[in-house]
Amino acid sequence: MSTPELRDTGARYEMDEQGLTSYADYRREGDRLYIDYVFAPPELRGSGASGRLMAALSADARDKHLRITPICGYAAAWLRRSQEFGELVG
């Protein structure tokens, strides 16, 4: 299975899997990325789709030298557990 491709619309990160779209709404202010809401369609829940989305958007944030402020409870919990991307929170 290939890795889904991350899209950045300027206000939302999106990933398509199995013909369905998971997304994370965000706001960017300076060098800070605020993750307001993470959503996965019910059919993808429990499959790791939201985690793959968070990993991809976190990698993008790191590449752009951004700090992440999670507003969404899921994003906050995922980043707290992440050994690879936890240092981005601030």
C-alpha positions in Angstrom: 0.0 0.0 0.0 1.4 3.4 -1.0 1.6 6.3 1.4 -1.2 8.8 0.9 -0.1 12.2 -0.4 -0.6 15.3 1.8 -2.3 18.3 0.3 -2.1 21.8 1.9 -5.0 24.1 0.8 -3.7 27.0 2.8 -6.3 26.4 5.6 -6.6 22.6 5.6 -4.2 19.7 5.3 -5.9 16.8 3.5 -5.1 13.1 2.7 -7.1 10.7 0.6 -7.3 7.0 1.5 -9.7 4.4 0.1 -11.5 7.2 -1.8 -12.2 9.2 1.4 -10.6 12.4 2.7 -9.2 12.9 6.2 -8.3 16.5 7.1 -6.9 18.9 9.6 -8.1 22.5 9.7 -5.4 24.9 10.7 -4.4 28.6 11.0 -0.9 29.9 10.5 0.3 32.9 12.4 4.0 33.7 11.8 6.1 30.7 12.7 3.2 29.0 14.5 0.7 26.4 13.2 -2.6 26.1 15.1 -4.3 22.8 14.5 -8.0 23.6 15.2 -9.7 20.3 14.1 -8.7 16.9 12.9 -11.3 14.7 11.1 -11.4 11.2 9.6 -14.5 9.8 7.9 -16.2 7.1 10.0 -15.1 4.4 7.6 -11.4 5.2 8.2 -11.6 5.5 12.0 -9.5 3.0 13.8 -7.3 2.5 10.7 -4.6 5.0 11.7 -5.7 7.5 9.0 -5.7 10.4 11.5 -2.3 9.4 12.8 -0.8 9.2 9.3 -2.3 12.7 8.6 -0.8 14.1 11.8 2.6 12.6 11.0 2.6 14.1 7.5 1.5 17.5 8.6 4.0 17.5 11.4 6.8 16.6 9.0 5.6 19.5 6.8 5.6 21.9 9.8 9.1 20.8 10.7 10.4 21.3 7.1 8.9 24.8 7.2 10.5 25.5 10.7 7.0 25.9 12.3 5.9 25.3 15.9 2.6 23.5 16.4 0.0 24.6 18.9 -2.7 21.9 19.0 -6.2 23.3 19.7 -7.9 20.0 18.8 -7.9 17.4 21.6 -6.9 14.6 19.2 -4.0 16.6 17.8 -2.8 17.5 21.3 -2.9 13.8 22.4 -1.2 12.6 19.3 1.6 15.1 19.6 2.1 14.3 23.3 2.6 10.6 22.4 4.8 11.3 19.5 8.5 10.7 20.0 9.4 12.0 16.6 7.4 15.3 16.5 6.7 16.1 20.2 9.4 18.8 20.1 7.4 20.8 17.7 4.7 21.7 20.3 4.9 25.1 21.7 
